[in-house]
Every structure is written in C-alpha cells, then in structure tokens.
Amino acid sequence: MIFSTVLDYTVGRVIDHYRSHSVIPKIALIVSMVGNLGMLGFFKYANFFIDNVNNFLNLDIHFLQIALPIGISFYTFQTMSYTIDLYRGKIGVQKNIISFGAYVAMFPQLIAGPIVTYETVEHELNHRVETLDQFSEGIMRFIEGLGKKVLLANNIGMAWEAVKAMPASELTFVGAWFGIIAFALQLYFDFSGYSDMAIGLGKMMGFKFPENFNYPYMSKSVTEFWRRWHMTLGSWFREYLYIPLGGNRVSKPKFYRNLMIVWFLTGFWHGAGWNFILWGLFFGVLIIIERAGLLKALDKMPRFVSHIYLLGVVLISWVLFALEESSHIIVYLKAMFGLGEAGILSNQTLYQLSNYAVVILLGMIFATPIMKKLQMKFKPWMLYIFYVVVMLLSTAYLVDSTFNPFLYFRF
C-alpha cells in the first residue's frame, strides 16, 4: 500500500509538472499502470500462472510463499483512477502526500469497497463538512450494514455450508436449489452489509461514498442486475476499460469483443481461478445475447417471467462463483437440473429446510425494498428503537459466535 501511494503520488506530480510535454505524461502513466497491475498480478495471480504452467507443461515449479495483501484489488483500482483521471485533466493534482495517503488507506472501504475514485472525494479530502445530522445518518447506515452482515449473512451462510459439505451422492434437486439460494443471499448481505458499514463510517467522517448495491435481485435482466450489483466495480470497468476500447460506438463484432474483454477481466479480478473466469464469461455471453435482442423480448414479457429468468441464470452463475473444482461444479449443476444421484428430496434436505427455512425467508424479504418502504412510515422513536435492537443483537451475536466469514476479503 505504501508502494502504491508513493508510486502514484510521484506519477501524479510528474504528470502535472510536465503537462505541456507530449511524451513524459504518457510515460508516467504507463509506469503507474505497469507498477500497479504488475504488483496486483504478482501477489494475486503468480501462483495461479505457476499452477497452470505446471499442469500444461508437466513441470514442478514451486509456488511462491507469499500472502495476498488484504484489499489489494480495491486500492489498486483506486490509485489507478487517480493517475488516469489526472492524465485526462478531469482532476487536479494532489500535492500533499498525507492527503493522498489518506485517500489510498481510507479504512472504512479499504478492504472490500465500495471502490471510490479520487474524483469522488477530491474536494472532501481537504474540505470536509461534518454535521451532527450526517454523523447520525452514518451511525444508522453502519448499524444497517452490521445487521445485514451479522444477523442475516452469517446465519444464512451456515445453511450454505451445510449443503456444500454434503457428499455429491447425497445432493438432491431441492437441496441444490436451497443451497445456492442460501449462498446468493449470504453473498448479497455479506457484501452489501460491508458496503453499508463503509458508507456509514464515511458519513461519520464527512465523506460521501458512492452506493454499491440497489436491490439487485429485483432485476428482470442480467443487464439490469449488473447496474444494481457492485455498482462501483461496474462503473470502474466502464469508465477505464469499456469506453476506452470504444464501448458500443463501434461495429457489432468489436462491440461484442469489448463486452467479452470486460467480462473476462471482471471474472479474473474476482479471483485467481478458472471458475471465476468462467463466471465472468458466462455473464458476458448472457449480456451479448440480451443486447442482440433478448432484452426487447424480456421487456414485452410479464415482469414475473423476466424476473424468474434473471434469478435462474444468476443462481446458476453463483455455482460457478462459489465452487472452485470443475467436477464439483458439474455435480452441483446436474443436481439443480434434476440429474443428480440423490433424486428430488431426502430426509437430510428436509432437516436442512426445517433448520434454515425461516432465516432464508427473512433474507428473501430483506433483499427487497419492502423494509425500506416500511421504515419510511415509522415514527422517529420507533426507528431509534429498531436501530438500538439491531445493534444489541449484532453485538451479542458477535460475542457469542465463531462463524463470521467476510466473503469479499479474499478478493
């Protein structure tokens, strides 16, 4: 992180100082790109490439004994946004390395986003306005995120872990769908809960971080889903990769090529594994199909039909995301399509349903805007009681529980 900070601060000063020069700013930007992406590639993907070289060439190159620096995928993209936007002339140079370091190491969203471009907080870094109302809004937003993470994601996650641990021969049709629904809800509440906590902490300190989720499971197409899920990552790829490639202002073959490049890299950004690449390409193909004409057909269909389509393909995609072994993915998908060895239902699946059905149902309800609409009708004192109860329950759970994974920390 210190290396990224010093590198991009220095590059920024060089770009600003030699603004009128035709070559030096370009060289400085290339140094920033190579340095940042090289560091990300080394720490995150070196062993992945070694593993593939070993498999393809039948070699025995030893893995590098290195740990993945926590949050590197996020702060690398953030510092790159600074140098790119400065080169484009969209922002002013930051001459105070302490202020720039504060941007890079901003702890609320450092580990799992949202991805905050420098342009978003340029003014607030040195001219923040902090008010009591904003601070109280931040507290409430933080508690919402904490409740999502601790009370919903953790408990729903235990349902997924129970299904995931089952032998392949015992995975039923109902169990497979139940398990992947649990994973989908766990991932959403885990990640959106962390984003809510980060946005809340930012508000407490006078920063307005961008929203990262907008009820994605309410979408009726994959295109819409990715406008609502991890919105800051989508915005980053659109601004710094998709549009520079030409976006949709090119011929159709190049347009489809641009989409596949973006989605290949979106999958690869999430993790050093073929399952993540396959997951990204899966969405790329779906979005191309939608852009080729399916979107128009979905718009004409009843909302519940297009909504079922969206949920179906997204749940299939989460199988690719959640499971790393190709054999495990195939077995799980076969069970989802009724081709598994264990049939439709079993006593073990019924036991899992009886244990976790209530928390899954609660997750489904909270994944919709219903509670937000109800909150608007609450009186202030009722809201305060609600937040106090959520805070107390979350604290009690954290003290008592040992199951507290943060899924996006590994990315």
C-alpha positions in Angstrom: 0.0 0.0 0.0 2.9 2.4 0.8 4.5 1.5 -2.6 1.2 2.2 -4.4 0.8 5.5 -2.5 4.4 6.7 -3.3 4.3 5.5 -6.9 1.0 7.2 -7.9 1.7 10.3 -5.9 5.0 10.7 -7.7 3.5 9.9 -11.1 0.8 12.5 -10.4 3.4 15.2 -9.7 5.3 14.3 -12.8 2.1 14.4 -15.0 1.2 17.7 -13.6 4.7 19.2 -13.9 5.2 18.1 -17.5 1.6 18.7 -18.5 2.6 20.6 -21.7 5.1 17.9 -22.8 3.8 15.5 -25.4 5.6 12.3 -24.2 6.6 12.5 -20.5 3.0 12.4 -19.1 2.3 9.3 -21.2 5.4 7.6 -19.9 4.5 8.4 -16.4 1.0 7.0 -16.8 2.5 3.8 -18.3 4.8 3.5 -15.3 1.8 3.8 -13.0 -0.2 1.2 -14.9 2.7 -1.3 -15.1 3.6 -0.8 -11.5 0.1 -1.2 -10.1 -1.0 -4.0 -12.4 2.4 -5.7 -12.0 2.1 -5.7 -8.2 -1.5 -6.9 -8.3 -0.5 -9.6 -10.8 2.4 -10.8 -8.7 0.6 -11.1 -5.4 -2.7 -12.3 -6.7 -2.0 -14.3 -9.8 1.6 -15.6 -9.7 0.7 -18.9 -8.2 -2.3 -19.3 -10.5 0.0 -19.0 -13.5 2.6 -21.3 -12.0 -0.1 -23.9 -11.4 -1.3 -23.7 -15.0 2.2 -23.9 -16.4 2.9 -26.9 -14.2 -0.3 -28.6 -15.5 0.2 -27.8 -19.2 3.9 -28.5 -19.4 4.1 -31.2 -16.7 6.6 -29.2 -14.7 7.2 -28.9 -11.0 7.8 -25.2 -10.4 7.3 -24.4 -6.7 4.6 -22.0 -5.6 5.7 -18.6 -4.3 5.3 -18.4 -0.5 3.6 -15.0 -0.5 0.4 -13.8 1.2 -2.2 -11.8 -0.7 -2.2 -8.2 0.8 -5.7 -7.6 2.1 -7.7 -5.2 -0.1 -5.1 -5.0 -2.9 -7.8 -5.4 -5.6 -9.6 -2.4 -4.3 -6.9 0.1 -3.5 -5.0 -0.7 -6.7 -8.1 0.3 -8.8 -8.5 3.4 -6.7 -4.9 4.7 -7.1 -5.1 3.9 -10.9 -8.2 6.1 -11.1 -6.2 9.0 -9.8 -3.4 8.8 -12.3 -5.7 8.1 -15.3 -8.1 11.0 -14.4 -5.2 13.3 -13.7 -3.7 12.5 -17.1 -7.1 13.1 -18.7 -7.3 16.5 -17.0 -10.5 15.6 -15.0 -9.0 16.3 -11.6 -6.3 18.5 -10.0 -3.0 17.1 -8.7 -2.8 16.3 -5.0 0.4 17.9 -3.8 0.0 16.8 -0.2 1.2 13.2 0.1 -0.5 12.8 3.5 -3.9 13.7 1.9 -3.2 11.3 -0.9 -2.2 8.6 1.5 -5.4 9.2 3.4 -7.3 8.5 0.2 -5.4 5.3 -0.5 -5.6 4.0 3.1 -9.1 5.2 3.9 -10.0 2.3 6.2 -13.9 2.2 6.0 -13.9 0.9 2.4 -10.3 -0.2 2.1 -10.8 -4.0 2.4 -14.0 -4.7 0.4 -15.1 -1.5 -1.3 -17.1 0.3 -2.5 -14.4 1.4 -5.0 -14.0 5.1 -4.5 -12.4 7.0 -7.4 -10.3 10.1 -6.5 -12.7 12.4 -8.3 -15.5 11.3 -5.9 -13.6 12.5 -2.8 -11.2 15.1 -4.3 -13.0 18.1 -2.6 -13.8 16.3 0.6 -10.2 15.2 1.4 -9.3 18.7 2.4 -12.7 20.5 2.7 -15.0 18.1 4.6 -18.2 19.4 6.2 -19.2 17.4 9.2 -22.6 17.8 10.8 -24.5 16.1 13.6 -27.2 15.1 11.2 -24.7 13.5 8.8 -23.0 11.7 11.7 -26.3 10.3 13.0 -27.2 9.2 9.4 -23.8 7.5 9.3 -24.5 5.6 12.6 -27.8 4.3 11.3 -26.3 3.3 8.0 -23.5 1.5 9.8 -26.0 -0.4 12.0 -28.0 -1.5 8.9 -24.8 -2.9 7.4 -23.8 -4.6 10.7 -27.2 -6.2 11.0 -27.1 -7.4 7.4 -23.7 -9.0 7.9 -24.0 -10.4 11.4 -27.7 -11.3 11.7 -28.5 -12.3 8.1 -25.3 -13.2 6.1 -23.7 -15.3 8.9 -26.9 -17.3 9.7 -27.8 -17.8 6.1 -24.2 -18.8 5.4 -24.5 -21.7 7.8 -27.2 -23.1 5.5 -24.9 -22.9 2.5 -22.0 -24.5 4.4 -24.3 -27.4 5.4 -25.3 -28.0 1.8 -21.8 -27.5 0.5 -20.4 -30.1 2.9 -22.7 -32.8 1.7 -21.2 -35.7 -0.4 -22.1 -35.4 -4.1 -24.1 -38.6 -4.0 -26.5 -37.1 -1.4 -27.2 -33.8 -3.1 -30.8 -33.6 -4.1 -32.7 -31.4 -6.5 -34.4 -29.4 -3.7 -31.2 -29.3 -1.7 -29.1 -27.9 -4.5 -31.5 -25.1 -5.2 -31.9 -24.4 -1.5 -28.1 -24.3 -1.0 -27.4 -21.9 -3.9 -30.3 -19.6 -2.9 -28.6 -19.5 0.6 -25.2 -18.7 -1.0 -26.8 -15.9 -3.2 -28.4 -14.3 -0.1 -25.3 -14.8 2.0 -23.1 -13.1 -0.6 -25.5 -10.2 -1.0 -25.9 -9.5 2.7 -22.2 -10.0 3.4 -21.0 -7.6 0.6 -23.8 -5.1 0.7 -23.6 -5.1 4.5 -19.9 -4.3 4.4 -20.6 -1.5 1.9 -23.3 -0.1 4.1 -20.9 -0.1 7.1 -18.2 1.6 4.9 -20.7 4.3 3.7 -21.9 4.8 7.2 -18.3 5.3 8.6 -17.6 7.6 5.7 -20.6 9.8 6.6 -19.4 10.0 10.2 -16.1 11.4 9.0 -17.6 13.8 6.3 -17.2 11.6 3.2 -20.0 10.7 0.8 -19.0 7.3 -0.7 -20.9 6.0 -3.7 -23.7 3.4 -3.4 -22.7 -0.1 -4.2 -26.0 -2.0 -4.3 -29.5 -1.2 -5.3 -31.6 -4.4 -4.6 -30.1 -6.4 -7.5 -32.3 -9.4 -7.0 -35.3 -7.3 -8.0 -33.9 -7.0 -11.6 -35.5 -8.5 -14.6 -32.5 -8.9 -16.8 -28.8 -9.6 -16.4 -28.0 -6.1 -17.9 -30.2 -4.5 -15.2 -28.7 -6.8 -12.5 -25.2 -5.5 -13.2 -26.4 -2.0 -12.9 -27.5 -2.8 -9.4 -24.8 -5.2 -8.1 -21.3 -4.0 -7.1 -22.1 -0.8 -9.0 -18.7 0.8 -8.3 -16.8 -2.0 -9.9 -19.1 -1.9 -12.9 -18.6 1.9 -13.2 -14.8 1.5 -12.9 -14.6 -1.0 -15.8 -17.0 1.0 -17.9 -15.0 4.3 -17.3 -11.5 2.9 -17.6 -11.8 -0.1 -19.9 -15.0 -0.4 -21.8 -15.3 3.2 -23.0 -11.5 3.5 -24.0 -12.0 0.3 -26.0 -14.7 2.0 -28.0 -17.8 0.9 -25.9 -20.8 0.5 -28.1 -19.7 3.1 -30.6 -18.0 0.6 -32.8 -19.0 -2.2 -35.2 -21.0 -5.1 -33.7 -18.1 -7.6 -33.7 -15.9 -5.1 -31.9 -18.7 -4.2 -29.5 -19.2 -7.9 -28.6 -15.4 -8.2 -28.3 -15.3 -5.3 -25.9 -18.0 -6.9 -23.8 -16.1 -10.2 -23.6 -12.9 -8.5 -22.7 -14.6 -6.5 -19.9 -16.3 -9.6 -18.5 -13.3 -11.8 -18.8 -11.3 -9.3 -16.7 -14.3 -8.8 -14.3 -14.2 -12.5 -13.6 -10.4 -12.6 -13.3 -10.4 -9.6 -11.0 -12.6 -11.6 -8.5 -10.1 -14.4 -8.1 -7.2 -16.4 -9.5 -9.2 -19.4 -10.6 -10.8 -20.8 -13.8 -14.2 -20.8 -12.1 -14.0 -17.0 -11.8 -13.0 -16.6 -15.4 -15.9 -18.9 -16.5 -18.3 -17.0 -14.2 -17.3 -13.7 -15.9 -17.5 -15.1 -19.4 -20.9 -16.6 -18.6 -22.2 -13.1 -17.8 -20.5 -11.7 -20.9 -22.3 -14.2 -23.1 -25.7 -13.5 -21.4 -25.3 -9.8 -21.8 -24.4 -10.2 -25.5 -27.5 -12.3 -26.1 -29.6 -9.7 -24.3 -28.1 -6.9 -26.3 -28.7 -8.9 -29.5 -32.5 -8.9 -29.0 -33.4 -10.8 -25.8 -33.8 -7.5 -23.8 -36.6 -6.4 -26.1 -38.3 -9.7 -25.6 -37.9 -9.6 -21.8 -39.5 -6.1 -21.8 -42.6 -7.4 -23.5 -42.9 -10.4 -21.1 -44.8 -10.2 -17.8 -42.5 -8.9 -15.1 -42.6 -12.2 -13.1 -41.4 -14.2 -16.1 -38.4 -12.0 -16.8 -37.7 -11.9 -13.0 -37.7 -15.7 -12.9 -35.3 -15.8 -15.9 -33.0 -13.4 -14.1 -33.0 -15.3 -10.8 -32.5 -18.6 -12.6 -29.4 -17.5 -14.6 -27.9 -15.6 -11.6 -28.3 -18.6 -9.3 -26.5 -20.8 -11.9 -23.7 -18.2 -12.1 -23.3 -18.4 -8.3 -22.5 -22.1 -8.6 -19.5 -21.2 -10.8 -18.5 -18.4 -8.4 -18.8 -20.5 -5.2 -17.2 -23.8 -6.2 -13.6 -24.0 -7.5 -13.4 -27.6 -8.6 -14.9 -28.3 -12.1 -16.0 -31.7 -11.0 -17.9 -30.2 -8.0 -19.5 -27.6 -10.3 -20.7 -30.3 -12.7 -22.2 -32.4 -10.0 -23.9 -29.5 -8.4 -25.4 -28.2 -11.7 -26.6 -31.8 -12.5 -28.4 -31.9 -9.2 -30.0 -28.5 -9.9 -31.4 -29.8 -13.2 -32.7 -33.0 -11.6 -30.0 -35.2 -12.9 -28.3 -36.0 -9.6 -27.9 -39.4 -7.9 -30.0 -38.5 -4.8 -33.2 -37.6 -6.6 -35.6 -34.8 -5.7 -35.8 -34.8 -1.9 -34.3 -36.6 1.0 -34.6 -36.6 4.8 -31.4 -34.7 5.1 -32.7 -32.0 2.9 -35.9 -31.8 4.9 -33.8 -31.4 8.0 -31.8 -28.5 6.5 -35.1 -26.9 5.4 -36.5 -27.1 8.9 -33.4 -25.6 10.4 -32.8 -22.7 8.0 -36.1 -22.0 6.2 -37.0 -19.1 8.5 -33.7 -17.2 8.1 -33.8 -17.8 4.3 -37.3 -16.4 4.1 -36.2 -13.4 6.1 -33.3 -13.0 3.7 -35.6 -13.0 0.8 -37.8 -10.3 2.4 -34.9 -8.1 3.3 -33.4 -8.4 -0.2 -36.4 -6.4 -1.5 -37.3 -2.8 -0.8 -40.2 -3.8 1.4 -38.4 -2.9 4.7 -37.2 0.4 3.3 -40.7 1.4 2.4 -42.0 0.3 5.9 -39.2 2.3 7.6 -40.4 5.5 5.9 -43.7 5.0 7.7 -42.1 4.5 11.1 -42.1 7.4 13.6 -38.7 8.6 14.7 -38.8 6.9 18.1 -39.7 3.6 16.5 -36.7 3.9 14.2 -34.4 4.6 17.1 -35.7 1.5 19.0 -35.2 -0.6 15.8 -31.6 0.5 15.4 -30.8 0.0 19.1 -32.2 -3.5 19.0 -30.3 -4.4 15.8 -27.1 -3.1 17.4 -27.6 -5.0 20.6 -28.5 -8.2 18.8 -25.5 -7.9 16.4 -23.1 -7.2 19.3 -24.5 -10.2 21.2 -24.1 -12.4 18.2 -20.5 -11.3 17.6 -19.6 -12.0 21.2 -21.2 -15.5 21.1 -20.5 -16.7 17.6 -17.3 -18.1 16.0 -18.8 -18.2 12.4 -18.0 -14.8 11.0 -16.6 -15.0 7.4 -16.2 -12.0 5.2 -16.5 -13.4 1.7 -15.1 -10.5 -0.2 -11.9 -10.2 1.9 -10.3 -12.8 -0.4 -10.8 -10.7 -3.5 
